């Protein structure tokens, strides 16, 4: 569900957005503590209402560096990611998505965690028009800070709740965001 408010009024839209299906390959590791990975993702729209997104197929290639350690007697982790994404079709959009995350595991069974992230987007297209709807905007940039809480119900099932706020931006609204993500891990072993 998306709600956008401007001086001209409020608009609401709801529905499924893009389905993202990908595969990640671990390129290398250092002492099984630091990992380098490459991920490819296919993007398929699950809607026709352009208030929800571009309604275009796309692809993303992402490089990541991640590792773990200890802080305040707790297990900690970090993730640095940069991904480039291209949507295909009329007035296609190129995006650079970047993120840095640092987190702590709160319990010895690795079921509870919190993390702090700083990340952003840079998007460009031949369509330079400003769009008040950030889901449909094709020419924008922003940086965001967010805080996440994660809970693992089982080894393969976890829930993440994230709240964030925008700290800088171009052709974007000022505001906050909230998301919930339910992750299911398919183990090939």
Secondary structure as UniProt FT lines:
FT   STRAND          2..6
FT   TURN            7..8
FT   STRAND          9..13
FT   STRAND          18..30
FT   TURN            31..33
FT   STRAND          34..45
FT   TURN            50..51
FT   STRAND          58..71
FT   TURN            72..73
FT   STRAND          74..87
FT   TURN            90..91
FT   STRAND          93..105
FT   TURN            108..109
FT   STRAND          112..125
FT   TURN            134..136
FT   STRAND          140..154
FT   TURN            155..156
FT   STRAND          157..170
FT   STRAND          176..184
//
